Amino acid sequence: MTAARQAQLAAIEESGWGQPFRFFQPHNLAFWVYLLGVGGGAFGMLHYLGPRAAFYAPALAGGVLLFGLYLIPWLLLLRRHNRYTSQPAGLLAAGFVWGGVAATFWIALPANSALLEIWAKIGGTSFASDWGAGLTAPINEEWGKALGLVLLLTLAPRLVRSAYDGFIIGAFIGLGFQVFEDILYAFNGAAAAFGVDQVGASIHIFLLRGLFGIVSHALFSAIFCAGLMWVLSRVPGERRVVRGVLAMLMAMVFHFTWDDLSGLSGGSAAYFVMMLVLVVVELAALFWVLRHAASRERVWIRDLLEPEEEAGVLDPELLTAVSGLRKDRKAYRKRLHSRRRSRHLIEAANDLAHEIAIAGGSDNGRVAHARAELARLRAAV
C-alpha cells in the first residue's frame, strides 16, 4: 500500500466523512435531552404566542413569510462553505431546530427575563435598560446554543470532530435562533403598536434585522462553537484550548457590544461609527476563525484526493485549488481563464472526494461515475 493510499484511509477514519447521521437513538441520553429541549421550547413558544396569535396573525404570518424567504440565501451561503468534509443535511437540520426552538424558547426567553429582573434590582431600571441585555444575552444565548452542539457531538461523535465541524454546525444553530428570534421581534413589534399596521411592522423588523443579520447570531455561534470544538476537539493534534477559549470570549464580546451599543456610544453620532467598525471587525474575525478552523479539513481533502492525483485523475493545480485557500482557487481560475470551468472542475473534484469517503476508500459505481465526470470536464475545452 502506498503512502498516499494510507493517508487517504487515515483521513477517512479521522474525519468521519461519509458516515450517516442517525437521529433516533433511544439508548442515548443526549437524544432524550434534545427532545426535552425542543419539546420544552415548542411548549414555551405556544404558551408565549398562543393567547395573542389570532389577533396578531398578520404580523406573525408576515414575519414567517419574510424571514422564511430570508433563510434561502443563508442556506445557499452555508451550503457553499460546507464544502470540505461536508456534514449531512439531517445533522444540520437538527442544529437549526435546536437553535430556533430549544435555545430560543426553552433557554433564552425564560433565562433572559429572569436575569434582566435581577439586573434591575441590583442596578436600577436605568442600568438594566442600558446594560442588562449585553450582560444577559451573551451568557444565556451563546451557551444555550452551544448546548445543541454538545448534544449533537454526543449523538454523532464520528461526524462532529473538528473546529470546522463546530463552525458549520454552530452557524446553523445560530441561524435557527436568528430566524425564530426575528419572527418573535415582528410579533412583539405589532403588539407594542397595539396591532396597528401589523404588516408594516413586520416589514420594518425584516429590513432592520435582515440588514445586520450577517453579523448576528449565525456569526456569534459559528465563532463560539468553533472555539468550543478547539477545546473539545477529538482530532489528533488539533486541540487548542487557549485559542478556543479566546474565540468563545470573542463571540460573547461581539454579542455584548451589539446589545449594548447605545450605552457604549452614549447614544450619540458615535453610535453609527461604532456600528460600522464593529461590522468590519466581526467579519474579519469570522474569516480568521474560518481559515484556521478549516486547516485540518484542507489536509483531509488533500489526503483523500492524493491517490487520484497520482493516478492522473486530476492534476496538481486542481488538487491545490480544491484543498487550498481562496487565493489558490483564484490562481486556478486565472490559469484556466474561465471562472465557470474552474468552478465546475472544483465541484467535480469535491464530488469525487465525497464519493470516495462514502465508499470508505473503495471503488464502486458512484466513485467510477464521479471519476468519469471529472475526466469529461477536464477534457472539455
Rosetta blueprint (number, residue, H / E / L):
1 M L
2 T L
3 A H
4 A H
5 R H
6 Q H
7 A H
8 Q H
9 L H
10 A H
11 A H
12 I H
13 E H
14 E H
15 S H
16 G L
17 W L
18 G L
19 Q L
20 P L
21 F L
22 R L
23 F L
24 F L
25 Q L
26 P L
27 H L
28 N L
29 L H
30 A H
31 F H
32 W H
33 V H
34 Y H
35 L H
36 L H
37 G H
38 V H
39 G H
40 G H
41 G H
42 A H
43 F H
44 G H
45 M H
46 L H
47 H H
48 Y H
49 L H
50 G H
51 P H
52 R H
53 A H
54 A L
55 F L
56 Y L
57 A H
58 P H
59 A H
60 L H
61 A H
62 G H
63 G H
64 V H
65 L H
66 L H
67 F H
68 G H
69 L H
70 Y H
71 L H
72 I H
73 P H
74 W H
75 L H
76 L H
77 L H
78 L H
79 R H
80 R H
81 H H
82 N L
83 R L
84 Y L
85 T L
86 S L
87 Q L
88 P L
89 A H
90 G H
91 L H
92 L H
93 A H
94 A H
95 G H
96 F H
97 V H
98 W H
99 G H
100 G H
101 V H
102 A H
103 A H
104 T H
105 F H
106 W H
107 I H
108 A H
109 L H
110 P H
111 A H
112 N H
113 S H
114 A H
115 L H
116 L H
117 E H
118 I H
119 W H
120 A H
121 K H
122 I H
123 G H
124 G H
125 T H
126 S H
127 F H
128 A H
129 S H
130 D H
131 W H
132 G H
133 A H
134 G H
135 L H
136 T H
137 A H
138 P H
139 I H
140 N H
141 E H
142 E H
143 W H
144 G H
145 K H
146 A H
147 L H
148 G H
149 L H
150 V H
151 L H
152 L H
153 L H
154 T H
155 L H
156 A L
157 P L
158 R L
159 L L
160 V L
161 R L
162 S L
163 A H
164 Y H
165 D H
166 G H
167 F H
168 I H
169 I H
170 G H
171 A H
172 F H
173 I H
174 G H
175 L H
176 G H
177 F H
178 Q H
179 V H
180 F H
181 E H
182 D H
183 I H
184 L H
185 Y H
186 A H
187 F H
188 N H
189 G H
190 A H
191 A H
192 A H
193 A L
194 F L
195 G L
196 V L
197 D L
198 Q H
199 V H
200 G H
201 A H
202 S H
203 I H
204 H H
205 I H
206 F H
207 L H
208 L H
209 R H
210 G H
211 L H
212 F L
213 G H
214 I H
215 V H
216 S L
217 H H
218 A H
219 L H
220 F H
221 S H
222 A H
223 I H
224 F H
225 C H
226 A H
227 G H
228 L H
229 M H
230 W H
231 V H
232 L H
233 S L
234 R L
235 V L
236 P L
237 G L
238 E L
239 R L
240 R L
241 V H
242 V H
243 R H
244 G H
245 V H
246 L H
247 A H
248 M H
249 L H
250 M H
251 A H
252 M H
253 V H
254 F H
255 H H
256 F H
257 T H
258 W H
259 D H
260 D L
261 L H
262 S H
263 G H
264 L H
265 S H
266 G L
267 G L
268 S L
269 A L
270 A H
271 Y H
272 F H
273 V H
274 M H
275 M H
276 L H
277 V H
278 L H
279 V H
280 V H
281 V H
282 E H
283 L H
284 A H
285 A H
286 L H
287 F H
288 W H
289 V H
290 L H
291 R H
292 H H
293 A H
294 A L
295 S H
296 R H
297 E H
298 R H
299 V H
300 W H
301 I H
302 R H
303 D H
304 L H
305 L H
306 E H
307 P H
308 E H
309 E H
310 E H
311 A L
312 G L
313 V L
314 L L
315 D L
316 P H
317 E H
318 L H
319 L H
320 T H
321 A H
322 V H
323 S H
324 G L
325 L L
326 R H
327 K H
328 D H
329 R H
330 K H
331 A H
332 Y H
333 R H
334 K H
335 R H
336 L H
337 H L
338 S L
339 R H
340 R H
341 R H
342 S H
343 R H
344 H H
345 L H
346 I H
347 E H
348 A H
349 A H
350 N H
351 D H
352 L H
353 A H
354 H H
355 E H
356 I H
357 A H
358 I H
359 A L
360 G L
361 G L
362 S L
363 D L
364 N L
365 G H
366 R H
367 V H
368 A H
369 H H
370 A H
371 R H
372 A H
373 E H
374 L H
375 A H
376 R H
377 L H
378 R H
379 A H
380 A L
381 V L
